[in-house]
């Protein structure tokens, strides 16, 4: 099965030539690359979140496989969905799923359901792929969509991912796809987002989950980010770096209602 692009020509350029040019404008060829265990990257239209996503992917050494965790905006499919019987197509290339690692994650994570419905029209994972392909078209992926999960579910999924990664003999990066605060005044969004970002920089998965809920932070990928942080910590992560933060107001000029975007490397 080939999973066709759902938002090409909407969130990002729809042709090979234009997409390569578009992504090339957001990456930094001079960035110092570091080994990462996990990353946080945004998933909005590239005009808004592209500079942040480009900065994150420019800053890491590329692995053989990305485990891609994204929120489920469509509501389709089960709570936690892994799509492993397919290839993922975007205008510049087609990605293979790492079936070996996917099988190990599914085996170690009883919450995971092998499912395609959750992924067919969802953009949060798809928009990571143009940046990944820019640096390496040979990277494999394991796409996991999270619709709903308790803190316990997040930690159990993280444990399953960490155990699966330990069981393979090649480098893997866990990428959580998330935008930050939605449709708030710029000053308020930055204040709320800092609370969540501080938890991520402290590699505090439980703290992030609880802070977002307690403070009402409209971070759409908090569940993927919680899973990524917990798994990264289990794999030995002990520091994190904020690569870039911005809001949509810096592009639109509308600072009364913004969306925040953060790019973070966990190592």
C-alpha positions in Angstrom: 0.0 0.0 0.0 1.2 3.5 -0.8 0.0 6.3 1.5 -0.5 9.3 -0.8 0.2 12.8 0.4 -2.8 14.4 2.0 -1.7 18.1 2.2 0.8 18.6 -0.6 -0.1 21.8 -2.3 -1.7 23.1 0.9 0.7 22.9 3.8 3.7 22.7 1.5 4.5 23.0 -2.2 3.0 20.3 -4.3 5.7 19.6 -6.9 9.1 18.2 -6.6 10.9 21.2 -7.8 9.0 23.8 -5.8 9.1 21.7 -2.6 12.9 21.2 -2.8 13.3 25.0 -3.3 10.9 25.7 -0.4 12.6 23.4 2.1 16.0 24.6 1.0 15.0 28.1 2.0 14.3 26.9 5.6 17.3 24.7 6.3 20.7 25.9 7.6 23.5 24.2 5.7 26.0 25.7 8.2 24.3 24.4 11.4 26.4 22.3 13.7 24.9 18.8 13.8 24.6 16.9 17.0 23.5 13.4 17.9 19.9 13.4 19.1 17.7 10.9 20.8 14.6 12.9 20.3 13.3 16.1 18.7 10.2 18.3 18.9 9.2 19.9 15.6 6.1 21.8 14.5 3.6 20.8 11.8 1.8 23.9 10.5 1.9 25.3 6.9 5.5 25.8 6.0 5.1 29.6 5.7 4.5 29.7 9.4 6.4 26.7 10.9 8.9 26.0 8.2 11.8 28.1 9.7 11.5 26.3 13.0 11.2 22.8 11.5 14.1 23.5 9.2 16.3 24.7 12.0 15.6 21.5 14.0 16.3 19.1 11.2 19.4 21.1 10.2 20.8 20.6 13.8 20.8 16.8 14.1 22.9 13.9 12.8 20.5 11.8 10.8 19.7 8.3 11.9 18.7 5.2 9.9 15.1 5.5 11.2 12.8 8.1 12.6 10.0 7.1 14.9 7.5 9.7 14.1 4.8 10.5 16.7 2.0 12.9 15.7 -1.3 14.0 17.1 -4.5 12.8 15.4 -6.4 15.9 14.3 -9.0 14.0 12.3 -10.5 11.7 15.0 -10.3 8.7 12.7 -9.0 5.4 13.9 -8.1 4.0 17.3 -6.4 5.8 20.2 -2.8 4.9 19.2 -2.3 3.8 15.6 0.9 2.4 13.9 0.8 2.2 10.1 3.3 -0.4 9.1 2.0 -2.0 5.9 2.8 0.8 3.5 5.1 3.3 1.9 4.7 7.0 2.4 4.8 9.2 -0.7 5.6 12.9 -0.9 6.3 14.9 -4.1 10.1 14.5 -3.7 10.4 10.8 -2.7 8.8 7.7 -1.2 9.6 6.6 2.4 9.9 3.0 3.4 8.5 2.0 6.8 11.0 0.3 9.1 9.0 -2.9 9.5 11.6 -4.5 11.8 11.4 -1.7 14.3 7.6 -1.2 13.9 7.1 -4.9 14.7 9.2 -4.6 17.9 7.3 -1.5 19.0 3.9 -3.2 18.4 5.1 -6.3 20.3 6.3 -4.2 23.2 3.3 -1.8 23.3 -0.1 -3.4 23.9 -1.8 0.0 23.5 -0.7 0.2 19.8 -3.1 -0.9 17.1 -1.9 -1.5 13.5 -4.1 0.8 11.6 -4.2 3.0 8.5 -7.4 5.0 8.9 -5.8 7.4 11.5 -3.0 8.2 9.0 -4.7 8.7 5.7 -5.7 12.3 6.0 -3.6 13.4 9.0 -0.9 16.1 8.3 1.1 16.1 11.5 3.5 13.3 10.5 3.4 14.0 6.7 4.8 17.5 7.0 7.9 16.2 8.7 8.8 14.2 5.7 10.0 17.0 3.3 12.6 18.1 5.8 13.8 14.6 6.4 14.0 13.9 2.7 16.0 17.0 2.1 18.9 15.6 4.2 18.4 11.9 3.5 16.0 10.2 1.2 17.1 6.8 2.4 15.8 7.2 6.0 13.1 4.8 7.1 10.2 5.8 9.3 7.8 4.3 11.9 4.6 6.5 11.9 2.5 6.5 15.1 -0.6 8.6 15.5 -1.9 9.4 18.9 -5.6 10.4 19.3 -6.0 10.0 23.1 -3.9 8.6 25.9 -3.6 8.9 29.7 -0.2 9.6 31.3 0.0 5.9 32.0 -0.6 5.1 28.4 2.1 7.6 27.3 4.7 6.1 29.6 3.8 2.6 28.6 4.1 3.5 24.9 7.4 5.2 25.7 8.7 2.1 27.4 7.7 0.0 24.4 9.5 2.3 22.0 12.6 2.5 24.1 12.8 -1.3 24.5 12.3 -1.7 20.7 15.1 0.8 19.9 17.4 -1.0 22.3 16.8 -4.2 20.4 18.1 -2.8 17.1 21.7 -2.2 16.1 21.3 1.1 14.3 20.6 4.7 15.2 17.0 5.9 15.7 15.6 9.3 16.5 12.2 9.8 18.1 10.4 12.8 16.5 7.4 14.4 18.2 5.2 16.6 16.0 3.5 19.4 17.8 2.5 23.0 17.6 2.3 25.0 20.8 -0.4 27.5 22.0 -3.3 28.2 19.6 -5.1 31.4 18.9 -4.0 33.5 21.8 -2.5 37.0 22.0 1.2 36.7 21.3 2.3 37.7 24.8 0.0 35.2 26.4 1.0 32.4 24.0 4.7 33.0 24.7 4.1 32.9 28.5 2.2 29.7 28.3 4.5 28.1 25.9 7.5 28.8 28.1 6.0 26.7 30.8 5.7 23.8 28.5 9.1 24.3 26.9 10.7 24.4 30.3 9.3 21.0 31.1 10.7 19.7 27.8 14.1 21.2 28.4 14.1 19.5 31.8 13.2 16.2 30.1 10.2 15.9 32.4 7.5 14.0 30.6 5.2 13.8 33.6 5.7 17.5 34.2 4.9 18.4 30.6 1.7 16.4 30.6 0.5 17.8 33.9 1.6 21.4 33.2 -0.2 21.5 29.9 -3.4 20.3 31.5 -3.2 22.4 34.6 -2.4 25.6 32.7 -4.8 25.0 29.8 -2.0 25.1 27.2 -3.4 24.3 23.8 -0.4 22.3 22.7 -1.8 19.9 20.2 1.0 17.4 20.3 1.5 17.2 24.0 0.8 13.4 24.0 3.5 12.7 21.3 5.9 15.0 23.1 5.2 13.3 26.4 6.0 9.9 24.8 9.1 11.2 23.1 10.5 12.7 26.3 9.8 9.6 28.4 11.3 7.3 25.8 14.4 9.6 25.4 15.0 9.6 29.1 14.8 5.8 29.2 17.4 5.8 26.5 19.8 8.0 28.4 18.9 11.5 27.5 20.1 14.1 30.0 19.9 17.4 28.3 17.9 19.3 25.7 18.3 22.5 23.7 15.7 25.0 22.3 16.7 25.5 18.7 14.1 28.1 17.7 10.8 29.5 18.9 8.4 31.8 17.0 4.8 32.5 16.6 2.6 33.0 13.5 2.3 36.7 14.3 5.9 37.2 13.0 4.6 36.1 9.6 1.0 37.3 9.5 1.5 40.5 11.5 -1.6 39.5 13.6 -0.4 39.4 17.2 -3.9 39.2 18.6 -4.3 35.5 17.7 -1.2 33.5 17.2 0.0 29.9 17.1 3.3 29.1 18.7 6.1 26.9 17.2 9.0 25.4 19.1 11.9 23.3 17.8 13.9 21.3 20.5 16.6 18.7 20.3 16.9 16.2 23.2 20.2 14.5 23.5 
